[in-house]
Each structure stands twice: as structure tokens, then as C-alpha cells.
């Protein structure tokens, strides 16, 4: 007999996923300890669990998976083959439809790219100390994307408008925004995506002293701190319109002591949805604004799961002893905010739980 942990390890299914499939009647353990409730599986169920993992990775709906597993050990494999063929047909049709939609979207992009664009120019100074811009960069650096297939996310957006400089970074699963005050820019909005190596070079300059000046000239960005400077070319990519991604409504709010909450996350319960999946922290905000970490088996319908490492990064980048967590429904991003700075915050995409 295999324990649920051993079956999860050998099949590639997470323990929480196996519990879900038990409750759904898809893969029921051979024996459940009546005292502890611990699940045990027969050796032959390993093949079924591996088959289940493959079907889920292929995106087969749960009702069809149930039929496949029920028919798998029978002599007549006709139903299994029909179910596999039908699902493959749906996938191929979906891919064909997606290709058609992508072709239409690319045509729209081609039309936009051929339109006339005005050159990007801006020259501003930072009325505060270099430390202000350094703190803003520190607040967003953790969220920069590293996917080589998405080079436009591999840097920090410098968004200058009026007397405001917004710094933005995202890797699709999290986004960080920081604000710094600027002076001397009387024109329209100017944006530049500064690649990561140049961002880090700029950050190194900001440990020094002297007036801070930032300039954008076409595809070149330069930061001057005193008599030192760092500059370079920016990629010819448009950053996503981050303003459309910002949370529009405040859900449940809780003020946390950042250091204590970090320790609780590191030592608290985690969930994993399968081999290679990140550790998840499942959060819930109780009456009175207290955040709790949910253990396995918690059935709170409003609990929100989030990548634990991402949440730890956001808390560290918050740069304050006390921070505000905003949670809503399980499908709405989590926000981590400062109490004293509304312009600097991060948002994290929630992770859908199997059960």
C-alpha cells in the first residue's frame, strides 16, 4: 500500500489534488484509516494516478477523465479511444480558432505600428534625494520578468507625466508600481522601458550624492547623479497599459506587521498543486481585519491562494514595518500596500485551487 504522500510523489499529483479527486469520486483510495482519516492506495492505483495526471495536463474535462479511468482496465478499449479522439479534436479545433484570432490581432497591430508616432523626449530632475528614486526602484525590481519570450517585460517602465514618475514592473503573475516626484517636464506623457542591466546600473549610482537628473531622448535613457551617469538603449517595445490592470475596488483589508507575517508564512502551512508547482499560502481575512493562514481542509469559500515566494518578495519590497493586505474573492489579485504611500504597491495574481 502507498500513502497519499508517496502516491503524490510517484505520480506527479499533489496531495491536495489527490484529496480533490477522492472527493470527486475519480480516484478513491483503497482504504481510509477510520481514526486518522489518512488515505492509502493499492499498488495498481499508481498507474491510474499517472494516467490521471497525463489527462489533466492534456486538459481533458473531469467527467471524461472519470469515464476513461472507469473503462481503462476493461477488455473493451473502444470507449477510451473515442474519448481521447474526441478531446484531441476539441484541442485541434481550439488551436485552429486561436490561430485565426491571433491573425486578426496581428493585423490590427500592423495597422497601429504603421501609424505616425511622435519622438520621445523628456528631461527631468528629482527634487528629492537620490534615496527617493532608489527606494522606488527597490519597490519594483523584484517583479521584473525573466521570460526570454517576453522581452518587453524584462525591464522597468519609466512613465513620466507632469510632475510624476511612475516605475512599473511585471512578469504577468505579479506587478509592482512605485511613485517618485519629478520637476521640469512640461510636455505630454513619455514612457521608456529600461532593461534590467541598465536599471541595476542606475540603482548603483543612487547610493551616491548629488543632484539627480533623468533624460529620455528617443530610445536612449540616461540617469545622472552628481558627476556620474548611467545610460543605454531601450528596447523598441511597448509596455502593457498597466493602468488597466490596477485593482479598482478595495476588498477586505488587513494591516500586518511585515516581519512577523513573513515568519508566519515561512513556517506556516503550504499547499502544492503538483510536481514542479510552487508552494502556495492560502489566506483568509477574518472579522476585525486579521489575516490567517488556512490549513488543508479549510473550506472558507473566500480563501485566496497565492505563490508564497511571490508574497514574501512583495512584503520585503514594501519597505515598511507595517503593510496593508487587500484581498477580495479567490479570483481577484491580492494587493500589498503601504500605509503612508498610496502610489507604491504591488499586486499578485491568485492561484486557483483544485478543491
TORNUBA-594466 format. One line per 3 residues: number of its first residue (from 1); their letters; for each residue z negated, x, y of N, C-alpha, C. Coordinates in steps of 0.001 Angstrom, whole numbers, padded with zeros to 6 digits. Layout:
N
NUM) A) Z,X,Y,Z,X,Y,Z,X,Y | ...
% end
This chain:
355
1) XXX) 000000,000845,-001199,000000,000000,000000,000000,000879,001246 | 000730,000441,002264,000767,001157,003541,-000026,000365,004582 | -000781,001098,005400,-001449,000444,006524,-000406,000106,007581
4) XXX) -000783,-000728,008542,000158,-001119,009588,000572,000085,010428 | -000374,001031,010626,-000025,002232,011374,000970,003100,010636 | 000772,003240,009319,001703,004044,008516,003074,003407,008459
7) XXX) 003125,002085,008308,004422,001406,008277,005129,001542,009622 | 004365,001423,010715,004971,001588,012034,005554,002977,012218 | 004804,003990,011766,005281,005373,011902,006527,005619,011060
10) XXX) 006557,005120,009828,007656,005407,008916,008892,004553,009181 | 008713,003424,009857,009851,002515,010076,010440,002618,011479 | 009655,003159,012423,010129,003199,013804,009753,001968,014600
13) XXX) 008994,001061,013996,008493,-000113,014711,007067,000158,015176 | 006746,-000272,016371,005394,-000096,016877,004417,-001053,016203 | 003145,-000709,016268,002115,-001563,015667,002120,-002940,016315
16) XXX) 002238,-002984,017636,002254,-004288,018318,003480,-005096,017908 | 004617,-004410,017676,005818,-005117,017227,005617,-005688,015829 | 004963,-004927,014936,004704,-005430,013588,003786,-006644,013620
19) XXX) 002804,-006616,014521,001936,-007796,014658,002748,-009009,015124 | 003670,-008763,016057,004514,-009855,016556,005371,-010427,015432 | 005997,-009554,014634,006861,-010030,013557,006064,-010726,012462
22) XXX) 004801,-010366,012300,003937,-011089,011373,003714,-012513,011878 | 003337,-012641,013157,003085,-013972,013710,004345,-014827,013721 | 005515,-014160,013867,006775,-014903,013888,007276,-015231,012485
25) XXX) 006571,-014742,011456,006973,-015026,010093,008190,-014252,009632 | 008501,-013157,010306,009678,-012364,009955,009330,-011288,008938 | 008242,-010575,009145,007790,-009530,008228,006277,-009693,008070
28) XXX) 005881,-010410,007035,004482,-010768,006826,003838,-009736,005896 | 002664,-009198,006230,002014,-008205,005364,001670,-008789,004000 | 001634,-007897,003009,001317,-008353,001653,-000133,-008792,001534
31) XXX) -001013,-008168,002325,-002435,-008517,002248,-003091,-008256,003585 | -003982,-009157,003993,-004747,-009012,005231,-006225,-009010,004861 | -006926,-007976,005261,-008353,-007864,004986,-009073,-009035,005651
34) XXX) -009754,-009894,004885,-010392,-011086,005477,-011536,-010760,006426 | -012093,-009562,006324,-013220,-009191,007189,-012701,-008536,008472 | -011889,-007497,008318,-011429,-006743,009494,-010142,-007298,010089
37) XXX) -009389,-008092,009302,-008096,-008580,009778,-007005,-007538,009724 | -007277,-006391,009092,-006300,-005299,009063,-005186,-005632,008083 | -003964,-005305,008466,-002785,-005662,007687,-002384,-004497,006766
40) XXX) -001954,-004859,005534,-001482,-003879,004552,-000142,-004347,003990 | 000732,-003386,003741,002098,-003700,003320,002422,-003014,001996 | 003215,-003703,001161,003654,-003134,-000107,004722,-002072,000135
43) XXX) 004886,-001123,-000800,005893,-000069,-000618,007293,-000606,-000347 | 007660,-001701,-001019,009003,-002245,-000834,009256,-002802,000552 | 008187,-003078,001309,008369,-003639,002644,008820,-002588,003662
46) XXX) 008726,-001311,003284,009216,-000269,004196,010712,-000416,004429 | 011471,-000698,003374,012918,-000883,003532,013202,-002060,004452 | 012450,-003152,004300,012645,-004311,005165,012319,-003971,006619
49) XXX) 011239,-003199,006818,010860,-002839,008185,011928,-001964,008830 | 012474,-001026,008076,013540,-000183,008629,014786,-001002,008934 | 015104,-001952,008061,016241,-002839,008304,016000,-003674,009563
52) XXX) 014802,-004192,009691,014440,-004976,010877,014594,-004149,012143 | 014139,-002894,012096,014263,-002039,013277,015738,-001829,013639 | 016592,-001616,012640,018020,-001430,012918,018636,-002682,013547
55) XXX) 018294,-003838,012995,018861,-005087,013517,018408,-005345,014946 | 017158,-005019,015253,016675,-005220,016617,017349,-004267,017585 | 017550,-003012,017141,018256,-002061,018007,019685,-002521,018273
58) XXX) 020266,-003241,017309,021626,-003771,017482,021633,-005066,018279 | 020451,-005546,018653,020380,-006735,019499,020552,-008050,018780 | 020369,-008082,017463,020531,-009344,016734,019397,-010300,017083
61) XXX) 019697,-011583,017299,018647,-012561,017618,017650,-012699,016464 | 016429,-013044,016811,015358,-013135,015822,015648,-014171,014726 | 016189,-015354,015033,016482,-016309,013948,017456,-015741,012906
64) XXX) 018460,-014990,013372,019412,-014392,012432,018749,-013288,011617 | 017872,-012506,012260,017150,-011459,011525,016319,-012075,010410 | 015682,-013191,010695,014857,-013849,009680,015701,-014216,008454
67) XXX) 016925,-014722,008704,017805,-015090,007596,018283,-013857,006828 | 018579,-012778,007560,019028,-011548,006894,017938,-011031,005956 | 016718,-010962,006435,015632,-010446,005608,015356,-011365,004414
70) XXX) 015477,-012668,004630,015225,-013604,003542,016284,-013500,002455 | 017493,-013074,002842,018602,-013008,001882,018859,-011592,001374 | 018167,-010604,001922,018501,-009203,001660,018361,-008817,000193
73) XXX) 017308,-009278,-000458,017051,-008860,-001830,017753,-009727,-002863 | 018480,-010753,-002434,019172,-011630,-003371,020450,-011020,-003911 | 020954,-011589,-004975,022185,-011086,-005587,023410,-011445,-004761
76) XXX) 023348,-012576,-004062,024486,-013023,-003254,024301,-012498,-001823 | 025142,-011546,-001437,025040,-010948,-000100,025987,-011601,000904 | 026586,-012695,000511,027578,-013323,001385,027014,-013749,002725
79) XXX) 025808,-014358,002720,025231,-014831,003976,024908,-013654,004897 | 024385,-012581,004318,024068,-011406,005134,025317,-010873,005802 | 026395,-010736,005029,027646,-010216,005607,028185,-011138,006696
82) XXX) 028075,-012439,006503,028545,-013386,007526,027729,-013258,008812 | 026409,-013096,008658,025563,-012955,009841,025880,-011658,010590 | 026093,-010561,009855,026434,-009293,010501,027770,-009384,011213
85) XXX) 028748,-010009,010547,030084,-010148,011148,030033,-011011,012405 | 029260,-012090,012330,029169,-012989,013492,028524,-012279,014678 | 027468,-011503,014403,026800,-010805,015510,027696,-009712,016090
88) XXX) 028396,-008984,015233,029322,-007964,015729,030404,-008598,016589 | 030879,-009768,016203,031869,-010462,017021,031330,-010823,018392 | 030054,-011270,018442,029452,-011589,019746,029346,-010345,020613
91) XXX) 028951,-009218,019991,028836,-007982,020754,030193,-007540,021302 | 031235,-007626,020480,032569,-007213,020923,033088,-008117,022034 | 032816,-009427,021915,033239,-010342,022970,032473,-010069,024259
94) XXX) 031173,-009789,024114,030378,-009467,025300,030862,-008200,025978 | 031236,-007190,025171,031759,-005951,025743,033079,-006193,026447 | 033933,-007024,025845,035212,-007338,026484,034996,-008053,027814
97) XXX) 034064,-009012,027832,033769,-009731,029080,033213,-008773,030131 | 032325,-007855,029700,031745,-006904,030649,032819,-005995,031235 | 033766,-005546,030409,034840,-004697,030920,035653,-005434,031991
100) XXX) 035919,-006722,031753,036660,-007495,032744,035913,-007616,034056 | 034601,-007872,033967,033798,-007999,035182,033715,-006663,035915 | 033551,-005563,035164,033477,-004246,035792,034785,-003883,036476
103) XXX) 035911,-004278,035895,037202,-004009,036538,037293,-004724,037877 | 036815,-005958,037916,036833,-006704,039176,035907,-006055,040202 | 034731,-005589,039755,033789,-004945,040674,034367,-003647,041212
106) XXX) 035019,-002853,040348,035625,-001599,040809,036715,-001860,041850 | 037458,-002943,041672,038485,-003281,042660,037854,-003588,044011 | 036730,-004281,044001,036016,-004557,045248,035515,-003269,045889
109) XXX) 035013,-002339,045055,034549,-001060,045579,035696,-000264,046187 | 036842,-000246,045523,038009,000469,046056,038390,-000067,047432 | 038319,-001393,047566,038665,-002006,048855,037680,-001584,049937
112) XXX) 036394,-001540,049598,035380,-001136,050579,035523,000327,050964 | 035801,001177,049966,035892,002610,050229,037088,002968,051101 | 038103,002117,051082,039279,002375,051909,039095,001926,053354
115) XXX) 038012,001184,053601,037760,000722,054973,037330,001902,055853 | 037553,001762,057156,037177,002811,058104,035659,002922,058190 | 035156,004131,058200,033724,004366,058345,033486,005321,059506
118) XXX) 032391,005112,060198,032066,005971,061337,031295,007191,060850 | 031461,008344,061515,030748,009548,061077,029245,009410,061282 | 028487,010081,060412,027032,010032,060500,026551,011183,061370
121) XXX) 025868,010863,062457,025271,011905,063290,023932,011411,063807 | 022948,012295,063758,021622,011986,064289,020895,013294,064505 | 020071,013314,065554,019222,014475,065815,017905,013936,066348
124) XXX) 016844,014094,065585,015555,013527,065962,014479,014599,065859 | 013393,014328,066500,012223,015196,066395,011050,014369,065899 | 010120,015042,065272,008934,014380,064747,007811,014554,065764
127) XXX) 007393,013478,066422,006343,013626,067436,004998,014031,066848 | 004788,013782,065552,003537,014188,064923,003645,015592,064354 | 002671,015975,063579,002649,017300,062974,003554,017335,061751
130) XXX) 003865,018570,061329,004682,018745,060131,004025,018087,058921 | 002693,018027,058945,001975,017437,057817,002329,015971,057607 | 002734,015260,058682,003089,013850,058548,004339,013687,057679
133) XXX) 005355,014505,057948,006566,014435,057142,006297,014952,055731 | 005446,015967,055609,005086,016487,054287,004433,015393,053447 | 003526,014638,054050,002839,013571,053322,003818,012481,052904
136) XXX) 004802,012199,053778,005802,011181,053443,006655,011631,052260 | 007059,012890,052247,007839,013404,051123,007008,013397,049837 | 005747,013766,049930,004879,013769,048754,004726,012362,048182
139) XXX) 004796,011365,049026,004598,009987,048579,005785,009435,047801 | 006963,010067,047932,008153,009520,047269,008761,010461,046229 | 008391,011729,046273,009066,012726,045427,009003,012380,043946
142) XXX) 007910,011768,043480,007737,011504,042052,008749,010509,041508 | 009351,009692,042380,010238,008619,041923,011713,009004,041934 | 012042,010259,042264,013443,010679,042302,014034,010623,040891
145) XXX) 015254,010121,040763,015906,010011,039471,016374,011364,038953 | 016439,011476,037632,016890,012718,036987,018061,012482,036042 | 018610,011275,036018,019725,010962,035124,021014,011567,035679
148) XXX) 021655,012513,034947,022887,013124,035463,024032,012136,035613 | 023945,010999,034935,024988,009987,035062,024861,009188,036359 | 023727,009332,037048,023499,008602,038300,023105,009596,039392
151) XXX) 024052,010444,039821,023710,011485,040800,023252,010931,042140 | 023652,009721,042490,023250,009170,043783,021745,008925,043854 | 021081,008833,042688,019627,008639,042669,018880,009956,042530
154) XXX) 019603,011069,042474,018984,012370,042295,018576,013020,043598 | 018020,012263,044505,017578,012784,045790,016759,011755,046531 | 016440,012060,047767,015645,011166,048613,016538,010649,049740
157) XXX) 016528,009355,049938,017252,008752,051056,016472,008963,052338 | 017117,009557,053358,016571,009641,054705,017254,008540,055510 | 016512,007526,055888,017048,006347,056573,016464,006311,057985
160) XXX) 017304,006665,058972,016858,006751,060370,017360,005526,061119 | 016456,004837,061768,016822,003679,062586,015797,003529,063706 | 016266,003624,064956,015347,003540,066078,014348,004683,066041
163) XXX) 013076,004350,066071,012015,005355,066043,011370,005465,064670 | 012089,005014,063647,011529,005025,062292,012397,005850,061351 | 011735,006634,060539,012379,007333,059436,011744,006829,058152
166) XXX) 012570,006203,057310,012095,005774,056000,012643,006720,054950 | 011762,007185,054082,012142,008014,052947,012031,007153,051698 | 013073,007178,050866,013117,006292,049698,013618,007079,048492
169) XXX) 012980,006858,047349,013437,007453,046093,013284,006421,044987 | 014226,006431,044045,014138,005517,042905,014885,006090,041716 | 014347,005793,040524,015055,006150,039301,015413,004890,038507
172) XXX) 015426,003745,039180,015707,002418,038633,014467,001731,038081 | 013520,002492,037535,012332,001898,036936,011146,001896,037894 | 011254,002666,038955,010212,002719,039978,010880,003107,041289
175) XXX) 010257,002727,042378,010784,003058,043698,009617,003348,044621 | 009772,004388,045441,008736,004754,046399,009342,004783,047796 | 008590,004270,048763,009029,004205,050157,007927,004785,051026
178) XXX) 008305,005617,051986,007339,006172,052932,007920,006099,054335 | 007050,006065,055321,007453,005917,056726,006943,007098,057542 | 007777,007544,058463,007360,008559,059432,007980,008204,060783
181) XXX) 007266,008504,061828,007755,008201,063183,008662,009325,063669 | 009780,008962,064340,010687,009937,064928,010962,009553,066373 | 011550,010477,067113,011900,010223,068513,013235,010880,068802
184) XXX) 013944,010288,069759,015188,010883,070209,016444,010298,069610 | 016314,009265,068793,017503,008671,068183,017777,007330,068848 | 018787,007278,069675,019091,006045,070379,020312,005330,069849
187) XXX) 020855,005784,068718,022065,005174,068179,021719,004214,067049 | 022745,003854,066266,022526,002925,065165,021900,003598,063962 | 021902,002876,062892,021266,003335,061662,022092,004454,061019
190) XXX) 021406,005528,060616,022055,006671,059962,021299,006969,058671 | 022055,007121,057590,021452,007395,056297,022081,008631,055665 | 021268,009370,054930,021757,010523,054178,020899,010681,052940
193) XXX) 021549,010927,051807,020830,011176,050562,020683,012693,050411 | 019455,013166,050496,019185,014603,050430,018884,014977,048982 | 019675,015863,048381,019458,016212,046971,018105,016878,046747
196) XXX) 017622,016774,045521,016274,017233,045185,015995,018686,045565 | 016889,019636,045254,016569,021020,045633,016362,021204,047134 | 017169,020499,047931,017005,020600,049377,015728,019900,049830
199) XXX) 015393,018788,049198,014118,018117,049503,012954,019077,049281 | 012965,019784,048161,011867,020707,047858,011843,021884,048832 | 013017,022344,049259,013065,023420,050251,012504,022948,051588
202) XXX) 012826,021713,051967,012271,021156,053198,010760,021030,053112 | 010298,020562,051949,008845,020386,051790,008115,021720,051937 | 008705,022800,051440,008073,024111,051554,007937,024539,053011
205) XXX) 008918,024198,053846,008842,024542,055266,007699,023827,055970 | 007390,022629,055495,006423,021786,056200,004990,022243,056023 | 004767,023286,055246,003425,023875,055168,003142,024773,056372
208) XXX) 004189,025043,057171,004028,025881,058357,003723,025065,059593 | 003808,025728,060748,003512,025083,062024,004713,025186,062948 | 004677,024361,063997,005753,024360,064973,006409,023004,065054
211) XXX) 007228,022790,066085,007913,021505,066242,008860,021250,065074 | 008999,019965,064717,009831,019570,063586,011034,018802,064108 | 012236,019250,063715,013478,018590,064131,014335,018340,062897
214) XXX) 014930,017175,062857,015796,016786,061747,017145,016383,062313 | 018218,016902,061721,019548,016553,062202,020461,016211,061038 | 021328,015236,061279,022353,014829,060317,023688,014958,061029
217) XXX) 024596,015717,060446,025928,015904,061020,026944,015734,059902 | 027464,014524,059789,028383,014236,058695,027662,014304,057367 | 028112,015224,056503,027481,015341,055196,026480,016499,055131
220) XXX) 026064,017013,056280,025096,018110,056306,023797,017653,056972 | 022678,018020,056341,021346,017688,056859,020565,018976,057030 | 019873,019088,058178,019104,020302,058459,017727,019915,058970
223) XXX) 016709,020589,058439,015344,020422,058928,014889,021750,059516 | 014393,021698,060744,013868,022890,061410,012378,022705,061652 | 011602,023698,061282,010161,023718,061539,009853,025036,062232
226) XXX) 009559,024958,063523,009387,026186,064295,010702,026957,064322 | 010679,028221,063905,011894,029019,063906,012510,029144,062511 | 012065,028315,061584,012622,028334,060235,013401,027049,059982
229) XXX) 014357,027113,059078,015147,025917,058783,015612,025910,057336 | 015877,024705,056857,016471,024487,055537,017556,023441,055711 | 018726,023715,055216,019832,022783,055374,020783,022858,054206
232) XXX) 021623,021853,054080,022593,021839,052996,023429,020584,053023 | 024361,020526,052083,025274,019399,051981,024619,018250,051228 | 024986,017053,051626,024529,015849,050936,025684,015258,050133
235) XXX) 025409,014696,048981,026491,014121,048169,027140,012941,048871 | 028390,012733,048565,029141,011634,049163,028926,010365,048345 | 027689,009904,048325,027341,008702,047579,026538,007784,048486
238) XXX) 026700,006489,048274,025898,005507,048985,024659,005173,048159 | 023510,005239,048787,022256,004879,048133,022169,003355,048051 | 021561,002791,046996,021417,001328,046928,020660,000785,048144
241) XXX) 020939,-000465,048485,020249,-001111,049601,018814,-001422,049167 | 017921,-000481,049428,016561,-000610,048924,015817,-001792,049520 | 016225,-002223,050706,015514,-003325,051350,015625,-004616,050536
244) XXX) 016705,-004756,049804,016875,-005942,048972,015977,-005904,047738 | 015452,-004731,047412,014617,-004574,046222,013133,-004680,046520 | 012769,-004783,047785,011348,-004810,048138,010732,-006150,047752
247) XXX) 009489,-006145,047273,008828,-007413,046916,008659,-008289,048145 | 008962,-009564,047974,008951,-010481,049114,007661,-011281,049228 | 006928,-011390,048148,005708,-012202,048191,004556,-011430,047553
250) XXX) 003376,-011627,048088,002178,-010976,047553,001602,-011844,046446 | 001376,-011253,045280,000757,-011979,044182,-000745,-011794,044208 | -001303,-011362,043108,-002742,-011109,043032,-003008,-009679,043476
253) XXX) -003987,-009511,044351,-004290,-008200,044918,-005642,-007716,044431 | -005721,-006416,044233,-006996,-005805,043841,-007088,-004433,044479 | -008232,-004124,045060,-008488,-002804,045620,-009157,-001963,044543
256) XXX) -008610,-000769,044291,-009156,000095,043238,-009545,001443,043827 | -010564,002035,043245,-010908,003424,043536,-009937,004284,042725 | -009065,005014,043408,-007940,005660,042740,-008389,006603,041625
259) XXX) -009352,007471,041897,-009766,008455,040892,-010377,007772,039668 | -011238,006790,039890,-011883,006096,038774,-010860,005301,037964 | -009904,004698,038655,-008893,003906,037946,-007977,004814,037130
262) XXX) -007656,005996,037657,-006854,006951,036901,-007562,007347,035607 | -008849,007608,035695,-009609,007981,034488,-009635,006832,033489 | -009771,005604,033999,-009789,004444,033104,-008444,004291,032389
265) XXX) -007354,004533,033110,-006029,004450,032488,-005857,005517,031408 | -006307,006730,031697,-006129,007837,030752,-006949,007634,029483 | -008108,006988,029613,-008980,006811,028451,-008877,005418,027842
268) XXX) -008218,004498,028523,-008206,003108,028095,-007170,002794,027036 | -007107,001529,026619,-006163,001117,025575,-004722,001216,026061 | -003829,001597,025147,-002398,001644,025443,-001651,000925,024339
271) XXX) -000435,000531,024669,000440,-000082,023677,001755,000671,023655 | 002405,000658,022506,003723,001262,022375,004606,000277,021630 | 005826,000112,022112,006742,-000853,021517,007672,-000232,020493
274) XXX) 007379,000984,020034,008211,001594,019011,008326,003085,019204 | 008972,003737,018238,009141,005189,018294,009929,005580,019534 | 009419,006569,020244,010095,007035,021445,009805,006216,022681
277) XXX) 009147,005071,022535,008834,004227,023691,007623,004797,024418 | 007544,004592,025736,006409,005127,026490,005128,004362,026194 | 003997,004989,026440,002721,004291,026366,002630,003306,027518
280) XXX) 002186,002102,027200,002072,001056,028213,000608,000737,028474 | 000278,000533,029728,-001005,-000039,030110,-000763,-001499,030459 | -001587,-002372,029924,-001445,-003807,030170,-002567,-004228,031107
283) XXX) -002179,-004760,032260,-003135,-005039,033332,-003292,-006535,033565 | -004458,-006884,034046,-004718,-008259,034458,-005681,-008224,035632 | -005458,-009095,036603,-006355,-009203,037755,-007223,-010437,037579
286) XXX) -008528,-010204,037529,-009466,-011298,037339,-009856,-011902,038687 | -010552,-013039,038612,-011066,-013666,039828,-011978,-012679,040554 | -011824,-012592,041857,-012602,-011647,042629,-011885,-010339,042858
289) XXX) -010651,-010217,042330,-009857,-009031,042610,-010209,-007818,041781 | -010651,-008017,040541,-010967,-006900,039646,-009825,-006706,038657 | -009375,-005456,038516,-008317,-005138,037556,-008951,-004769,036230
292) XXX) -008453,-005343,035148,-008920,-004989,033816,-007749,-004500,032984 | -008055,-003616,032024,-007062,-003129,031074,-007176,-003967,029814 | -006078,-004611,029441,-006093,-005525,028305,-005929,-004762,026996
295) XXX) -006734,-005099,026020,-006616,-004510,024694,-005636,-005319,023864 | -005257,-004775,022695,-004380,-005504,021779,-005023,-006832,021406 | -004217,-007866,021370,-004724,-009182,021023,-005066,-010032,022216
298) XXX) -005083,-009464,023419,-005340,-010240,024636,-004183,-011201,024854 | -004497,-012450,025104,-003462,-013484,025229,-003304,-014009,026647 | -003845,-013314,027631,-003697,-013734,029024,-002214,-013843,029361
301) XXX) -001714,-015033,029707,-000274,-015184,029962,000200,-014440,031195 | -000726,-014059,032088,-000347,-013366,033321,-000522,-011853,033236 | -000820,-011331,032061,-000983,-009883,031945,000362,-009200,032166
304) XXX) 000319,-008015,032762,001528,-007283,033134,001485,-005909,032489 | 002555,-005547,031795,002631,-004241,031146,003449,-003291,032011 | 003007,-002023,032078,003681,-001039,032908,003594,000320,032218
307) XXX) 004592,001141,032418,004582,002507,031908,003354,003231,032475 | 002457,003680,031587,001192,004259,032062,001429,005524,032895 | 002337,006388,032449,002577,007626,033195,003134,007328,034586
310) XXX) 004002,006325,034684,004548,005955,035989,003447,005456,036916 | 002527,004665,036365,001433,004155,037193,000512,005296,037636 | 000236,006247,036745,-000579,007401,037125,000098,008210,038228
313) XXX) 001427,008391,038120,002163,009105,039171,002050,008386,040513 | 002184,007059,040484,002128,006284,041728,000746,006359,042362 | -000296,006335,041543,-001659,006436,042084,-001885,007811,042713
316) XXX) -001388,008858,042060,-001549,010200,042621,-000777,010354,043920 | 000437,009767,043961,001251,009872,045173,000723,008992,046302 | -000150,008039,045970,-000690,007161,047007,-001465,007913,048064
319) XXX) -002076,009029,047692,-002717,009891,048672,-003936,009316,049358 | -004591,008361,048732,-005794,007766,049321,-006853,007589,048240 | -008131,007558,048663,-009220,007335,047714,-009205,005906,047191
322) XXX) -008776,004973,048050,-008717,003562,047651,-007302,003054,047869 | -006787,002312,046896,-005428,001788,046953,-005441,000313,046565 | -004367,-000374,046930,-004222,-001786,046603,-003169,-001938,045513
325) XXX) -003512,-002665,044449,-002551,-003039,043415,-002179,-004500,043616 | -000877,-004767,043605,-000393,-006140,043705,000349,-006486,042421 | -000113,-007514,041728,000509,-007989,040509,000863,-009458,040664
328) XXX) 001938,-009845,040015,002334,-011252,040032,002529,-011704,038593 | 003706,-012171,038266,003988,-012594,036900,004411,-011384,036070 | 004499,-011518,034747,004875,-010380,033894,006266,-009827,034140
331) XXX) 007096,-010509,034931,008455,-010024,035189,008659,-009544,036622 | 007610,-009578,037436,007714,-009172,038842,007158,-007758,038986 | 007847,-006878,039752,007365,-005499,039894,005940,-005412,040427
334) XXX) 005245,-004367,040009,003897,-004060,040492,004020,-003204,041746 | 003207,-003489,042747,003205,-002691,043969,001893,-001922,044070 | 001988,-000661,044522,000830,000172,044796,000889,000524,046276
337) XXX) -000104,000086,047033,-000063,000220,048491,-001295,000946,049015 | -001167,001440,050237,-002302,001999,050963,-002938,000913,051813 | -004218,001025,052021,-004910,000055,052867,-004575,000248,054337
340) XXX) -004280,001493,054728,-004114,001811,056142,-002666,002104,056545 | -001712,001904,055633,-000332,002283,055937,000615,001351,055199 | 001068,000299,055875,001933,-000682,055232,003329,-000144,054938
343) XXX) 003715,000942,055614,005065,001461,055438,005235,002405,054273 | 004133,002771,053610,004195,003698,052482,003652,003006,051244 | 004481,002885,050207,004081,002182,048988,005055,002526,047879
346) XXX) 004735,002117,046670,005650,002258,045548,005634,000975,044741 | 006743,000720,044054,006815,-000433,043167,007283,000041,041797 | 006748,-000582,040763,007024,-000197,039392,007546,-001406,038620
349) XXX) 008629,-001213,037875,009152,-002304,037080,008225,-002577,035902 | 007922,-003845,035631,007100,-004155,034451,007912,-004001,033174 | 007214,-003889,032055,007858,-003744,030746,007580,-005005,029949
352) XXX) 008631,-005586,029400,008477,-006815,028616,007797,-006505,027287 | 006754,-007264,026988,006045,-007108,025724,006726,-007925,024640 | 006659,-007430,023412,007251,-008161,022292,006485,-009427,021976
355) X) 005192,-009450,022281,004397,-010643,021971,003545,-011003,023180
% end
